Amino acid sequence: MPGIVERVGSYISNQTEASPAYVRQLLIAAYRLYGLKLKYLKNPNLTDAKNYLGTVSMGCMVRPLAHPERQVLSSIFTPCEIFHAMGLYPMCAEQFATYTNGAYAEHAFVEAAERAGIAETFCSYHKIVMGGVVLGVVPKPLAIVNTSLACDANNLTFREAAERLGAPQYYIDVPYMPGEDAVDYVADQLREMAGWMQDLSGISLREEKLLEAAENSRRTIRNLRKVITMRKDRYVPAELTAELYEVLMTHNALGMPETLRYSRMLLRDFGKSESAPGRKILWLHTNPFYQGIVKETFNYKRDPWIALTEMCYDSLNSMKDSDPYRAMAHRTVYNSFNGPVTRRADRAVRMAREVEADGAILFCHWGCKETCGGSAVIADALESAGFPVLIINGDGVDRKNSSDGQIGTRLGAFLEMLEGR
């Protein structure tokens, strides 16, 4: 299968400059076919919840690409319940980059971005998106909506994309420090953005639909928090790709009924799962889901296994407020990626304790200055709390910036050390 996908990816890459619209249709077709494969030829190594997760995630990429007139290009930290309530399709920029890698086509997008003047050291996720914009594979969306969370690349990419595509942009400014004043400030922006989006699209936002989407998010978060308490002593088979699918579910797909269904299925899976005697790993930041040595180490394994991924946890904050705008704002303002790195470090320690992790792996993704710069602080906090940490450097989506040999050696030594403990 990888050989076929590689050949298709090579063909797609060769067509990007001459036929961007054709490439977009090829990607849409590929994602649709893969979604059907996941639906009807389920991965026997995964539970029903994880297989369902894959099909929903594919749909979240196909719909906005196939219907740009309803697409809202957004960052991963943008609350999207308003869009779901209006029947619009948010397209997560980081998800687009991940799926482009999955199609073995990322190098053409990276090269196009760099030729257009995007720095080689820029975050690869955002570089791939900008490559898609430059080439014309990413179509002009209805709108671009992003928050200030959580990095410099995020703040640069969407402004540049809006200018190049001629698309209207709404920027949600999230105060650096959490607090109720900050929640009110962001909630007011979300209300304003909802009105702006209605004027732009000509679609009315019905209050009952927004309340329904917010309630879906509230119930989803409640279910996933219950799952976290079960992860310390129960095992459900997983893979690196499924971990990234769940990142989408806990961010841009919050509010969808499919996401709520997934959380219920996952809760059932853990409720009937077996004990987990193997070495439990807390994974911090994104992961190189495509990298051979990392897949061989963790996919479908009981020992070691990834008990929890940080980016599936960062936004699972309370949504108790009955006002949907304040509920979304609270989740955004209190995200652990907002504010000083010490907040993220404290959350990492709480996560490690909740799942009783044997150790943590902090993945420093290429171009992510926030994670690379804060890695020592996060590692110190975890190690002071008694959790060994491995910091590894790599790239979440660009194969040319990865090294199986180096990561494999360090990963093997770290896991041996945990076994000795």
Order of alpha helices (4+ residues) and beta strands (2+ residues): alpha-alpha-alpha-beta-alpha-beta-alpha-alpha-alpha-beta-alpha-beta-alpha-alpha-beta-alpha-alpha-beta-beta-alpha-beta-alpha-alpha-beta-alpha-beta-alpha
